[in-house]
Amino acid sequence: MTPAAPAYRRLSVEERRSQLLEAALTLFAHRAPEDVSLDDVAEAAGVSRPLVYRYFPGGKQQLYEAALRSAADQLRLCFDEPRQGPLLPRLGRALDRYLAFVDGHDAGFSALLQGGSVVETSRTTALVDGVRRAAADHIHSHLGVTDPGPRLRMTVRMWITSVEAASLIWLDEGKQPPPGELRDWLVDQFVAGLTVTAARDAQTAELVRGALAAGT
Amino acid sequence: MTPAAPAYRRLSVEERRSQLLEAALTLFAHRAPEDVSLDDVAEAAGVSRPLVYRYFPGGKQQLYEAALRSAADQLRLCFDEPRQGPLLPRLGRALDRYLAFVDGHDAGFSALLQGGSVVETSRTTALVDGVRRAAADHIHSHLGVTDPGPRLRMTVRMWITSVEAASLIWLDEGKQPPPGELRDWLVDQFVAGLTVTAARDAQTAELVRGALAAGT
């Protein structure tokens, strides 16, 4: 016996919107935004093109930005790590989640970070910058710093940028080395960067001393 | 006596083109590209708008790309450092020239690297990527490596990206710390990055050992 066709159920506005966003994210995740059409999204979601337009009257640009916002929200969740236990394993777990996200969204992730996409605007750039700022805020907060000075901030932002660069290269290089190795390497780079800055910045020096004393 | 007005001299096509590019570069250096009009360029160069169009029939986009290409050429020149003497002072001198370029082109430099500009295209992105690749090639060549492995390449590219991030933050922070301090800090970050990678990559370990032995 073939199973009965699922009863037709009208999706709520919110459900339909999520379904379209999910389809769009999957497409943007595997192709550059300029290679995704609204027809592709409609087909992937099993709906008509006009329906996609009903939900996203701004067309592809609006859909892309909504998908990006959803991706940015997911990225922020990666950074969410309880403020307990040794510091470096916390950073390692956040990196594990981040690298899993990069792994799952490869082409879309590259297109987003590398810019130059035809649908890139100052709004999408602001979204990406917002994620970067959130990452920096998380790191300062885990370090227990409420008022990071310019050198500490620069060190943290340099590391975040170099993690982005490493992710893009990692995708380019067929995801080598394995994510666990890359994670440990990035954690070590973080420690090295902080140590260099500690040699010329009292706030950072105190942080590093405190972390060493705590055995992290 | 007032000095005689300079004799009118018709500029050659090449001279005129250089004059327009120079005026455009100066404008793009101090304002975001979207805030520069062809009228501004014409006025700065003391010529008519139609004359600017005669040289750059593609309008602002073409002028911007030509100015960018000229900036990219200047950046490449920063990396040109004789392959003699200790390694780290070579890197320091290249960074001095690079930071002087960043200092002289502040707003334009930020707009270029941060993307999101309205005149950003895949061609301008390719130009910036070309400069990044040139920087990496120079570093490999100074390190005496003809066939850099993936970990060394990733380390060098991570450092280049973090130098870009540092430059942008430096501009944001009113050019603090002084360029000489920033340069030394960046050199130390380079050494720290290589050292971390040396712990997990034989090629990098050999480089670091060789550099230590040579006393650089």
Interface residues (C-beta under 8 A of the other chain):
Chain A: Q114 G115 G116 E120 T121 S122 T124 T125 A126 P150 R151 R153 M154 R157 M158 W159 I160 T161 S162 E164 A165 A166 I169 W170 E173 Q176 P177 E181 W185 D188 Q189 A192 G193 T195 V196 T197 A199 R200
Chain B: Q114 G115 G116 E120 T121 S122 T124 T125 A126 P150 R151 R153 M154 R157 M158 W159 I160 T161 S162 E164 A165 A166 I169 W170 E173 Q176 P177 E181 W185 D188 Q189 A192 G193 T195 V196 T197 A199 R200
